[in-house]
Amino acid sequence: MPYLDAMIMQGLQLGSRPKYRISVMEPTQQNQSASNWHRWVKRGLILLLVFASGWWAAWTFPGLQPYAAGSNVGSSYSGDQAVENGAVSASNQSNRLRHGIEQNRFQRLLTGNRIEAVIGFLDSLPADASEMVWAEPLLQQHLLHLMQKQQWKDLDAWIEALLQMNGDNTLYQDLAVDSALVRGDRLAAITELFIAYDSALGEQRRQACRQRIDTLLLNAFQEAQSETPDTLNQNQSLIELLRFALEKQPDYPPFGLMMADALAQSGELNEALYQVQLLPYSEAHQAQVDARILQLEQAIANRDRSRSGIPLYRNADHFVVKVVFDGRVELELMIDTGASITALTPSAIARLQGGTNLIDTGQRLQVHTANGQVAASLFTIDSMQIEDQVQHDVNIIEVNLSNDEVDGLLGMNFLGRYAFSIDQNMARLYLAESRVNGR
């Protein structure tokens, strides 16, 4: 029989009213019970929050999905190993969640152009911090976005602050160069490249900067050639770039050679030669320097020679020269080294008969022409003159020519009296001192 029923029966047997013992909790006990209840509620809420945060992070950040129900991951481990691995997994998940929150905050700072806050965050990180894995790509993406939107003021502010924080950072240096090039400011770009070159710690980085400098100058040179091919020395932007490069690295031959080319193509051959002769010896470039010196010396010699030569004019595949007869009548004769005697057309003979001392000898010569052998009348003229070269008592014959664009042929009875040469490229006739006198 239960204890309570026994007590009731005992009371009835004693003839007295049954006495019930009702236990009432003291106030301190009530508070303790409530406190325990609140504690369990809080724990439940915290546990619920943790699970909710985990699922939110799993869906927000790839790679953080929790294991599916029934997964056999870790089934081959002992109980202690599973607990340990679970703790590590929870720690990794917590770190990823923290990084995700930091990435969102960092992205908001970038979007709001909070330069000082971003600089402070980056400056506080060690070089090998895990945050750098995502921080620098996000920063680069933001700067490229500013460049695409042509928000130059904001971009310049970012780059200036970043370079002040870390002037040796190759990423920031390259962004400064790219920003200047996009705006078309080659001088600013080459300035940044020389700064990067001087601060480079490794030879590979120095070579990369040098290569970009060479490419930048070459592009500027080619662009100037297309705009002002004959006056490169007057292209202010090109000359400014070349002078700046020579000022920064006067011992680097390619800069001096490029300046020499700009001067030479503008006709300043002597100045170009002087520029090349100033270059110091360079084992890597000396063959190129020596070849350029020879090339310029030859160009100067050709120029000086052409100034003393007699200008010629092209007619089809032949050269034409102006000849003055008796100092009064000028005719255009085609140079024909295969003709033994100078031959004029009937119309040219008529002009000479009306204005010179042309004499008809009455003789007729058999000559070979394109139409076969013909009899040609023989004349004499007091003088024939080309520039300052004069010959007297020269024989002339009259023939019909198939080419009516010239007045006749200049034959060897005039040219043979000189040591002559023709520069076909320069279209010049050179007549040395007379070797013989007379016809």
VENCOR-V443683 format. One record per helix or strand of 2 or more residues. SS is the DSSP state (2 for helix, 1 for strand). FROM is the first residue (numbers start at 1). LEN is the number of residues. If there is no record, write none. Layout:
ss:SS from:FROM len:LEN
ss:SS from:FROM len:LEN
This chain:
ss:2 from:3 len:11
ss:2 from:27 len:34
ss:2 from:79 len:33
ss:2 from:115 len:10
ss:2 from:132 len:17
ss:2 from:152 len:14
ss:2 from:170 len:13
ss:2 from:186 len:14
ss:2 from:203 len:25
ss:2 from:232 len:3
ss:2 from:236 len:13
ss:2 from:253 len:13
ss:2 from:269 len:9
ss:2 from:286 len:23
ss:1 from:310 len:2
ss:1 from:313 len:3
ss:1 from:318 len:8
ss:1 from:329 len:7
ss:1 from:342 len:3
ss:2 from:346 len:10
ss:1 from:359 len:11
ss:1 from:372 len:15
ss:1 from:389 len:10
ss:1 from:408 len:3
ss:2 from:412 len:4
ss:1 from:418 len:6
ss:1 from:428 len:7
